[in-house]
Amino acid sequence: MAVLTLLPLSIAELEQEKLLPSDINELIIQGSYPQIYSEKVSFERLYANYIQLYVERDVRQIKNIENIELFQKFIRLCAGRIGQIVNYASLANDCGINQVTAKTWIALLEASYIVFQIQPYFNNYGKRLIKSPKLYFVDTGIACSLLKIRTPDELADHYLRSGLMESFIIGDFLKQQYNNEQRPSLYFWRDLTGNEIDCIIDTARAPIPVEIKAGTTLTSDFFKTLQEWNTKNNTGGASYLVYNGTNDKQWNGTQAVTWQSAGTLIKKVIF
């Protein structure tokens, strides 16, 4: 007996079939659902219909939600908080519901693979369970549809571009782990002074910090929090920075990799 979690197509799968766009903004918008690539359907129409059918059919099979319009508003509010720490009080107030309902609806979106959350990294495993997580969408195409982002140019100028890039790359790490029959082991790190690492891949040897940047040119500022992590934790493990450039490079002990190369990063750090 086995359980297989099949998420939308990964970077490596699209690249293998020569379907990977050269522009990550294009990929973030159109998402990774197979039908877009196998049948050349309009991603705008696909996601609009998907969201409507998901809410009207799938959600009601899991939980009887009386006010469907309010639930749709809640999903849009979640899209507007992509890449941010979950604030149930803020979500509840903006949607006009209570915090208990907000938590229930987040759990419902997570159970049906619309969103996923990653917990903060602590050496103490108990602490990981009680601190607030960060919120991401399993497929950024759905998030962009909810945010009414339709073109790469609109995404390039959007205030949530960094959050969408994070969601896309961390979501691909999640796909890689599932595709390699691993349990998800992705976290984020933030210290008391506000330094933050976008993703920590927790391996048996050492936690691997990964920063994600939407920029195309490497600058020293990109590596500051990685240096802070290495100074405070001194784990001796590798560190990575994923960026929107064209070449993999070494930078003061950190491996800077393109978003395409990030499609096989889990194998590199675990195997």
N, C-alpha and C positions, 0 to 999 in steps of 0.2 A: 504494500500500500504506500502511496506517495502523494504529497501535496505539491502541486506546481503553481507558482504565482506568475502569471503571464501578463506583464505590463506592456504598454505600447513599445514600438520598436526602439532599440537602442542605437547609439551612434555607430557602434561596430557592425550591427546588423544592416543598417542603411549603407554604410561604407562597403560592406562585403557585396551588396547587390548593386553597387554603383548608383545609389539613389540619394546620396548625401549632398545637400546643397553646399555651395562654397561659402555662402553668407549665413552666419549663425542667426542673424536677425530674421532671415527668411524661415529658417528651421524652427525658431522659437514660436513664430506666429502660426505656421501651418501645423506644428505639432508632429506627433509620431504615430498616429493611429494608422494601421496597415491599409485601410480602405483608401486613404488619400493617395497612397503610392501604387496600390494594386489596380485601382479602378479610375484613378485620375479625377476623383470627385472634387468639387469645390469645398475647400476646408471651411469657408465662411458658412456655407449652407449646412455642412455636416455638423459643425459644433452648435449652431443655433438649434438644429433639430435634435441633436444629442441631449443638450441641456433640457429642452422642453420634454422630451420623452423620458429622460432620466427622472425628472421631477414628478411627472404625471404618472409614470408607471412603476419604475424601480423603487423609488423612495416609499411609495405607498405600500409596496409589498413588504418592506422592512418595518416601517412605522407609519401609523396613521396620523399624518400631519393635516390638520384641517385647513389652515391658511397657507395654501401653496404659494400665493404671491409674496407673502412675507418670507417664506423659505427661499424663494428665488432672490429676493433682496438680500438675504443673509449670505447666499453664495457669492453675490457680487461684492458685498462688503469684505468677504474673505479674500477675494481676488485683489482688492485694493490694499490688503495687508500682507501680500505675498513677500516672504523673506523677512518678516518681522516677528518679534516675540508675541505670542498670543496674549491678548488682554481681553478676558471674558467680559469684564465690566464695560469696557468701551464698545465691544461688539454688541453686547446686549442693549446698551443705551441707544446706539445708533440705529438698531433694528427695531427697537420698541418691544423687546422681550426681556425675560429675566435671565440671570446668569446660569441657572440650572438648565434652562432650555438651550442657551447658547452652547453649553458643554455637551448636551445631548446631540445637538445638530452637528457639531464638529465631529463627534464620534461617529455619527451616521455618514458624514461625508468621507471620513477615513475608512470606515468599514466597506464602503462601496467604491473605493479607489479613485475618488475625486481629489482628495488632498492627502498629504502625509505630514507628520510632524517629526522633528528631531529634538532630542533632549539635550540640555547642557552637559558638558563633559566634566565629571569629577572623578577622582581616584576612588572616592567612596561611592559605591554603587547605589546605596540608599538615597543619597542626595540627588542622583539623576532622576529619581522618580517623583520628587516633590517640587522641583523647580519648574518654572514656566518654559514650555518648548517654543520652537519657531515653526511657522506654518509655511508649507509649500504646496504646489499643485503637482499631481502626478504627471499631467500633461499640460505644458505651457500653452498649447493651442486653445484649450478650453479657457484658461485664464485670460489670454489675449482677447478671445471672443467676448467674455464677460466685461472686459475693460474697453471694448470697442476699438481695439488696435487692429488695423487691417493691413497695413503695409510696413515694410522694413523702415521706411523713412519716419513713419509715425512712431515706431518703436524706438528708433535712434534718438528721438527728442523727448521720449516719455520719462516722467519722473520715476517710474517703477522699472526702468530698463535693468538696473543692477539687480533688483530683486528677482526679475524674470530670468536673468542669466544665471543667478545662483540656483533658482528652482530647477532650471533645465539641467545644469551640470550635476547637482546633488541628486536630482531625479534619475539621471543616467547612472550614477554610482549605485543607486538603489536597484536599478535594473540589472546592472552587472553582478551585484551580489545575489539576487534571486536567480539569474541565469546560471550562476556557478554553484547553485544549491547551498548558498550561505544565508544565515540569518542576518538581517540588517544590523549593522554596527556603526551607524553614522551619528555623530553628535556635533555640537558647536561649542566654542569656548569663549567665555567673556570674563575678564577680571574686574576687580572693584573699581579700577580707574577708567573702565570703558574700552580697554583693548579687546578686540574680538577676532577670532578665527572662524571663517565661514563654515568649515567642515573639519571634523576630527574623525579619521577612519581608525577605529579601535581594533588593533591586531594583537595576536598573542605575544609578539615580540615587543612592540611599542606603539603608542598612539601616533598616527601620522597626520600632521596638520596640513590642510589644503586651503589656500586663499583663492578666491575667484574674482577676477577683474574683467570688466567689459572693455577695457582699453586695448588698443592695438599696439602701443609702444610701451616697453618696460621702463619704469622709473624707480628710483630708490624708495619712494614713498610706498610702493606696492608691497615692499618686503618688511616694513617696520614692525607689524604685529607678529609676523613669523619670527623675527629676531627676538621680540619680547617673549614669545612662547618658548623659544629655544633657551633663552637665558633663565626663565623661571622654572622650566620643567627639566631641562638637561636629560632628556630621555635617550639621546644618542641615535634616534631614528631619523629617517629621511623627512624632508619637508618639500612641499610642492606649491607652485602657483600656476593656476590655469588662467590663460588670458586669450584675447581675441587677435593674436598675432599669427605669424606664418612659420616661425621656426622655434624648435625646442632649444633652450639655452640653460647653462649653469650661471647662477648669480649668487655669489657669496655663500656657497654651500646649499642653496636651494635650487631645485630643478624647476625651471619655468617651462611649462608645456602648453601647446596650443589646445584649443577646445577639441579638435579632432583626436589628438593624442590622448586626451582625457578619457576617451572611449574604451581604453584598455588599462586604465590606471589601477583598477582594483586587482587585476592579475599581477601587476608589477609589485604592489606593496604586500600582497598576501601570499603569493606562491613563489 
